[in-house]
Each structure stands twice: as structure tokens, then as C-alpha cells.
């Protein structure tokens, strides 16, 4: 447990530093999926490692040891985790869980707001045109989702560019990109070190929609022009809390569209998969070591509390259960 419990923490830091740099140069759709998987696994591993480290301090509280029927002295003797590390882990775990709860509530409110906005809009078509001179365009997830474009934005674009803009927003809805955003935001709430993953993921989603629009329209140049003009037109407009074609690093997106599509490469994703597997295996190994530590403490408690000399007490129930289990194993 000494080493394995810290592996998920190290993997989280490595992915937070390396993943955003690598995925910006890769095909956006697999990059977005990889970042979402990395965020979910590393956030879970982060919480799991903190929980195991915090448990070593929590288990040494006399009242907890009495309920669990294990020896505090045995835990303190064999526990490889310093109490100060366990205490810091407990505080980080509590802060992460509270932040996760707040972020989850925020995401639910955002989704409910989007669905209410979709329901308030007149008509049952996918496209909604706002009679507004302020240039804006965005996608609202719902059942079904809506593409919202103002007349001010439509006047800024030519016919081909309008088609590209709508194809971009339609790609956001078809790919359910709001779910990817939710995963990254929740992971960043659990662990602030994962915020670079969320930022890189937002860029990957815009690039994914750009590539989908280029495929639909058959012209990467038209999509690049549409993205650039839409971004310039809405530069002074507050962005809505929704997926928009003007989001992300627009210059980098335009440059990518004016270049050939990125070739698929499996090596970076394979390396990331290896790191995530290492994270899961190490966490499972640390959990097993923690269980063995508690079992040893229970046996030490039983050895220090003979049944003959004592009546029902701290370890009698646990030792009796252990003996029954051993008899059952021998009979089978």
C-alpha cells in the first residue's frame, strides 16, 4: 500500500500536464473521448486514494476500532501511512466531495435551464431564429435540442457560411457534447489539477464540431471562414452558457481547418490507456492491502482478548465469526 496508494495521484498529475498538449495535435473526436475517460478514471482514482489514506487515520480512533473489532495498537504498528498525511488526505477528500456536490447541482440546474429554454421557444423545428440584431449562435441540449441563431449573426455570414455554422451546432447536439462537458467539470471539481483536461476538452469539442461541419459542407475553408467571421461578430457579446461555434481558441481552430485533417495516431492514446490501467490496478492493490491491514488488526485484537478469560467484549464477536469461517472452510 505504501507505493500503490500514491500511484493514482501521480498518474493524475502526469495526465493533467501531458494530455492537453498531446490531444491538441490529434484527431478531435478520439481526443475528446480519451480526455473524458481520463478525467473520469483519474478523478475516481484520486478520491479512492484519498479515501484509503484517510481511512488509516480514521480507523485508529478508539470508538471506530471498538465498532470494527480491531486493535488500534496493531494498526499503528503496521500502518505505513503517517498520520499527518492521512489527516491532509481526509481534508482533501472532504473538500473534493463537497465541491463535487456543488458542481453536480450546478450541472443539473444548467441542464434544466437548457430544457426550459427549449420548451419556451416557439415551434417544433430544430432551428430557432431570434429576432435580435446582436450576433449569437449556440446549441441548447434538450429533448430534442435546439439550435439558436440570431438574425444579427445570419446577416454577418454568407449562404455557405450559414450552412457551415448550422452544421457545427448540429454536430454539438448529435454528439451530445454537453455530457462531455459535464464529465470534465465534475472531474475538475473533485480535483483542481484536472482543470487543464477540461480546457483541452472544450477545445477538442469545438474542433470535433468543426471537422463534422467540414465533412458535411465539403469545404474546410468555408468552415474556417464561418468560424472566424462568427467569432469577430460576437467578440463583444457575452457568451451564453451553452455550446457555441465562437467558443474555444478560434485562431487555432481556423489554423487547423486551413490545414489537412490530422491523421489518426494510436500511440498517444495507447500510452494514456496504459496509465489509466496502472491507476486502476494500483488502486485495487492499495484497497487489498488496506483490507489485509485491517484483518491483521482484527486477529491481533483476538489474540489479545482470549475467550476463556473474558466475556462478551471488544473482539469476542469478531473472533467467533473468524473461527466459524475457518471451520466452514475446513468442512468444504
Residue, then its C-alpha position, 0 to 999 in steps of 0.5 A: x500500500x505504501x507505493x500503490x496508494x500514491x500511484x493514482x495521484x501521480x498518474x493524475x498529475x502526469x495526465x493533467x500536464x501531458x494530455x492537453x498538449x498531446x490531444x491538441x495535435x490529434x484527431x478531435x473526436x478520439x481526443x475528446x473521448x480519451x480526455x473524458x475517460x481520463x478525467x473520469x478514471x483519474x478523478x475516481x482514482x484520486x478520491x479512492x486514494x484519498x479515501x484509503x489514506x484517510x481511512x488509516x487515520x480514521x480507523x485508529x480512533x478508539x470508538x471506530x476500532x471498538x465498532x470494527x473489532x480491531x486493535x488500534x495498537x496493531x494498526x499503528x504498528x503496521x500502518x505505513x501511512x503517517x498520520x499527518x498525511x492521512x489527516x491532509x488526505x481526509x481534508x482533501x477528500x472532504x473538500x473534493x466531495x463537497x465541491x463535487x456536490x456543488x458542481x453536480x447541482x450546478x450541472x443539473x440546474x444548467x441542464x434544466x435551464x437548457x430544457x426550459x429554454x427549449x420548451x419556451x421557444x416557439x415551434x417544433x423545428x430544430x432551428x430557432x431564429x431570434x429576432x435580435x440584431x446582436x450576433x449569437x449562435x449556440x446549441x441548447x441540449x434538450x429533448x430534442x435540442x435546439x439550435x439558436x441563431x440570431x438574425x444579427x449573426x445570419x446577416x454577418x455570414x454568407x449562404x455557405x457560411x450559414x450552412x457551415x455554422x448550422x452544421x457545427x451546432x448540429x454536430x454539438x447536439x448529435x454528439x451530445x457534447x454537453x455530457x462531455x462537458x459535464x464529465x470534465x467539470x465534475x472531474x475538475x471539481x473533485x480535483x483542481x489539477x484536472x482543470x487543464x483536461x477540461x480546457x483541452x476538452x472544450x477545445x477538442x469539442x469545438x474542433x470535433x464540431x468543426x471537422x463534422x461541419x467540414x465533412x458535411x459542407x465539403x469545404x474546410x475553408x468555408x468552415x474556417x471562414x464561418x468560424x472566424x467571421x462568427x467569432x469577430x461578430x460576437x467578440x463583444x457579446x457575452x457568451x451564453x452558457x451553452x455550446x457555441x461555434x465562437x467558443x474555444x481558441x478560434x485562431x487555432x481552430x481556423x489554423x487547423x481547418x486551413x490545414x489537412x485533417x490530422x491523421x489518426x495516431x494510436x500511440x498517444x492514446x495507447x500510452x494514456x490507456x496504459x496509465x489509466x490501467x496502472x491507476x486502476x490496478x494500483x488502486x485495487x492493490x492499495x484497497x487489498x492491502x488496506x483490507x489485509x491491514x485491517x484483518x491483521x488488526x482484527x486477529x491481533x485484537x483476538x489474540x489479545x482478548x482470549x475467550x476463556x478469560x473474558x466475556x462478551x467484549x471488544x473482539x469476542x464477536x469478531x473472533x467467533x465469526x473468524x473461527x466459524x469461517x475457518x471451520x466452514x472452510x475446513x468442512x468444504 
